[in-house]
Structure formats: structure tokens, C-alpha cells
Amino acid sequence: MLEKLHATIQAIRPAIQADNGDIELRGFDEDTGVVTVELTGACVSCPASTVTLKAGVERILKDRVPGVTAVEAVGMGLESESVVSL
């Protein structure tokens, strides 16, 4: 399974790199089918990165790798955001 995930990510990478970004596979939860990736470079500040992740990367991985249910990004600063009560 991991080999197929790596191969698919490698097939996707050139398109993301063409826009000065990059993607790395960070993990796969076999129980839930969730793939974790890290988007870097221009993807970090790009407002369309969520669309790229869901409409592009997730769709391709679901089509090519049986068992994939979702794709989530890490390392984009999202985990450090917090809700502030006033």
C-alpha cells in the first residue's frame, strides 16, 4: 500500500512543483484510510492549496489507491492556530 501511495505522490509532484510548491507523503492510517501529506513552498501561502489538496490530490489518490478515504495536510501552520475568546 505504501509503495502505491509513494508512486502516486511522485506522479502528482511535477504538477505541484510547476507552481513552485511541493508535496511529501507523511503518513497513512490503515484503519481510517486517511493519508497525511505536507505541502511546502508556494503551497503554504497559496489560497488555492485546499482546493489542490481535496479536488486534486485526494481525488487522484482515491482513484489510484484502494482504501484511501481522505487526504489531510500537515505542516502548513494549521495545527498552531487557536481560537481566541474575547
C-alpha positions in Angstrom: 0.0 0.0 0.0 2.7 2.5 0.9 4.6 1.8 -2.3 1.5 2.6 -4.3 1.0 5.8 -2.3 4.6 6.9 -2.8 4.4 6.2 -6.5 1.2 8.2 -6.9 2.6 11.1 -4.9 5.6 11.0 -7.2 3.3 11.2 -10.2 1.5 14.2 -8.8 4.6 16.1 -7.7 5.7 17.6 -11.1 2.3 19.4 -11.4 2.7 20.9 -7.9 6.4 21.7 -8.4 5.5 23.5 -11.7 3.7 26.1 -9.4 6.7 26.4 -7.1 5.3 24.1 -4.5 5.9 20.5 -3.4 4.2 17.6 -1.7 5.6 14.9 0.5 3.8 11.8 1.9 3.9 11.9 5.7 1.7 9.0 6.7 -1.1 6.7 6.1 -3.6 5.4 8.7 -4.7 2.0 7.6 -7.6 1.9 10.0 -9.2 5.1 8.7 -7.8 5.3 5.2 -6.5 8.8 5.8 -3.4 9.9 4.0 -1.3 12.7 5.5 0.8 14.9 3.3 2.8 18.0 3.7 2.5 20.8 1.2 5.6 23.1 1.0 6.9 26.0 -1.0 4.4 28.2 -2.6 1.6 25.9 -1.4 2.0 27.2 2.1 0.7 30.7 1.3 -1.5 29.8 -1.7 -5.2 30.3 -1.0 -6.0 27.5 -3.6 -3.9 24.9 -1.7 -7.1 23.5 0.0 -8.7 23.0 -3.5 -5.5 21.4 -4.8 -5.4 19.1 -1.8 -9.1 18.0 -2.0 -10.1 18.3 -5.6 -6.7 17.2 -7.0 -4.6 15.1 -4.7 -7.4 13.4 -2.7 -9.3 12.6 -5.9 -6.3 11.1 -7.6 -5.2 9.1 -4.5 -8.8 7.7 -4.0 -8.9 6.7 -7.7 -5.5 5.0 -7.8 -5.0 3.6 -4.3 -7.7 1.3 -2.9 -8.6 2.1 0.7 -7.8 5.8 0.7 -10.8 7.7 2.2 -9.3 11.2 2.7 -6.2 13.3 2.4 -5.2 15.8 5.1 -2.3 18.3 5.2 0.2 18.9 8.0 3.0 21.4 8.4 1.1 24.4 6.9 0.8 26.1 10.2 -2.8 24.9 10.7 -2.0 22.9 13.8 -0.7 26.0 15.5 -3.8 28.1 15.0 -6.1 28.5 18.0 -9.4 30.1 18.8 -9.2 33.2 20.9 -12.1 34.2 23.1 -12.7 37.9 23.7 
